[in-house]
Amino acid sequence: MARRQRDSHDEGGGGHDGGGSLRWLLTYADMITLLMAFFIMLYSMSILNLNRFREVAISIRSGFGGLEEGQGRSILGSTGQFSIRPSPVEGETVGVPWHIVRKMQRLIQEQDLQKSVKLRADERGLVISLVADKLLFQAGSADLSPRAKSIVDAITEALRQVPNQIRIEGHTCDLPTVSGKYDSNWELSTARATTVVRYLIEIKGIPADRLSAVGYSDSKPIVPNTSEANRAINRRVDIVLLRTAEYQAAR
């Protein structure tokens, strides 16, 4: 009886010890695997290409239409209004000091220009969009209106405070021109961009070597030309504060 009890005890102990050892090894192996995955993740984060990451982030945000309506960058609101919320990543993306961005935001609010002047950021830099309809120009015209001149005057004060190159871009919708002065939207959009450039040089004294003008016709709409409200958003002049690296590459 005593022998049988001892045998039974030995077998149970041996089984218990063997099972415990196996469980300990499995736990240890799981811990090593998790630690390895953790350090691989840390290593991959340490070699992250920040410039490439920002380019991807810009591309994703641009695909949703620009900046968050009201305060931050996100999708296009029902009014087509854009604005920018300061943050370290956005500050580097825009390529313009944030006090200038804030100054532009205050200008838009103080002069109640939310429906006429819009800010957004893309891979080029900071884009100041001026709605053309009944603000900058009359239909089919490239002559600046008095109201347009006062808005450009206010914007110019911010432009003087940054060294960035400035590109003026003219844009139209997909409808044909309504006057006989310009044969197509290509001529009209280019004339409008050139008019703003001349005003900045001749009246506001911005150095000519900081400025360039280009007309895009209806080839770069902000929103689809599917309604008159959308077409009014697309008929615009963009004042683009270019990031230095992007401008040098373009040259």
N, C-alpha and C positions, 0 to 999 in steps of 0.2 A: 504494500500500500504506500509506504513511504517512498519507495523507488518510483512508483508510478506518479506520485505527486511531484517529486523532483523533476522527472522527465517532462511532465506537463508544464511545470514552471519554467524549465529551461527553454522549451519550445516557444512558449508564449513570449518570454523575454527576448529570445532571438528574433522572433517575428516582429516584435515591437521596435527593437533596435534597428532592424533592417528597414522597416517602413519609415521610421523617423529620419534615417540618413537620406533616403530618397526624397522625402519631402523637403529637407534642408537644401539639397542640391538643386531641386527645381526652383525654390525661392531665390537662391543665390543666382542661378542662371537668369531668371526673370529680372532681377535687379541689375545685373551686368548689361543685359540687353537694353533696358531702359536708360541706363547711364550712357551707353554708347550712342543711342538715338539722341539724347539730350545734347551731348557734346558735338555731334554732327550738326545739329540744328544751330548751336552757337557758332560753329565754324562757318556755316553757310551765311549766317547773318553778318559775320565780321567781314566778309568779302563781297557784300551786296554792292552792286553798282548803283549808287544813288542817282546819278544822272539818268540812267536807263529807267530806273524806277519812276522818276518824276515824269519822263516822257510817256510812259505807260499810263500813269495817273492822269496826265493832261489829256491823252487820247480818249480815255474812258469818260472823263468829265465832259469833253467836247462832244462826245457822242450823245450825251444827254442834253445838249443845247446850251451849255455855258455855266452860269453861276446861279447859286440858289437865290430865288426871288426874295428880295427884301434885304437880307444880311449876308448870305454866304453863297458859295459856289455849288450849284446843283442844276436841276432841270429848268427849262424855260418856263416862266410863268405865263398866265393868260394874257398879260399886257405886253409880254416880250421884254420886260425889264430885267436888267442884269445888275449885279453888284458884287462886291468882294468882301469877304471877312478876313481880317489879318490873321495869319498864323505863320510859324517859321517856314513850313514847307511852301505855302502859297507865296510868302515873301520872296523866296529864292526863285520860284517858278516865274513870277511876274517880271523879275529883273528890274524893278523900280522901287525906291525906298517907300516904306509903308506910310510915312507921313505925307507923301505926295498922293498916294491912293486915298488916304483919309481926307485930304484936302479936296480932292475931286468929289468924293462922296458928299462932303459938306456943301460944296458948291451946288451940286445937283439938288440937294434937299432945300437949301436956302432960296434958290431961284425957282423952285417948284418945276424942275425939268425932268422928273422921273419918267415921263412918257416920251421925252424928246432926246435925252442924252443917256446913254447906257454904257456901263463899264463891263468888260469881261477880260479874262486872261486866257491866252493860248500859248502854243509853243513859240510864237514870235515875241511875246511880251505883253504889255498892257494895251488894250484896245479901247479907245474912246469912240463910240459910235454916235453920230449925229444924224437924226432922222431928217431926210431931205424935204419931205412933203410939207409945204407951207411954213417951214422953219428956215432952212438954208436957201432954198430955191423955189421959184414958181415952176409949174409943170413945164417940162421941156426946156428950161432955162439953166444957164450956168452962172448967173449973176447972183452974188450974195445979197440976201435981204438985210435990212437994218437990224432986225432981231438976230440974225445969224452972226453978224459982226460983233454984237455985244456978247454973245455966248463964246465966240472964238477969242475975244479979248480976255474974258475971264479965264478960259482954259490956258491961254498963253502964259499967264503968271505962273502956273504950275510947270509948264514946259521949260521955262527959263531955269528952274531949280534942279534940273536933271541933265546929265551929259548925253543921254541916249540919242541915237539917231532917230529921226521922225519920218515915217512914211505915211503919206496921205493917199488913201485908196477911195476911188469913186465906185459906187455900186448902183445898179438899177434893178427893177423887176423884169419880168419876161415880156411885158407889153411893149409894143413898138413906140417910138418917139412920137410926140403929139405936135411938134412944130417942124417946119421945114429947114430950120437952121442946122440941125444935126441929122445926118443920114441914118445913123443907127445908135443904139445904146452904147456901143464902144466909144464913139466920138463924144457922146454926152457924158458918160462916166469919167472919161479922161479929162474933158474940159472942166468938169466940176472939181476934180482933184487938183488940177493945175490952178484953178481960181483960188482955192484955199491956200495953196503953196505960195502963190504970188502975194496974197494978203499977209501971210505970216512974214514974208521977207520984206515987202515994200512998206507995209504999214506998222507991223509989230517988231521989226528989226531982228527976227530970228536969223542966225547965220545961214546962208544958202547951202553951205556944205553939210549942214545937218539934215537937210530936207530932200525928199524925193516924192514923185507923184506917179500914180499908176491907175489905170482904169480897167475894171473887171467886167463891165457890162452886167449881165445877169448870171454870170458863171459861178458866183460864190454866194448864194443866198444863205441867210441865217435860218430861215424857215421855208418850207415848201411854198411855191407860188400857187396856192390852191384857193386863195380868197383875197379880197381887196385888203382886208386887215393885215394879212401876211405880206402882201406886196408892199404895203406902206412901211413895214418893218425892214424889208429888203432894200428899199430905196433910201440909201444912206451914204454918208461919207465917214470913213473910219480914219481916225488919227491914231497911228500905231507907234507906241514908244518901243522901239526894237531893243532886244537884248544885244549887248555888244558883240558877243561871240556869233550870234546868228547873223548880224549885219556884216561882220568881217567875212563870214563864209559866203554870203551872198555876193560880195564884191569879188 
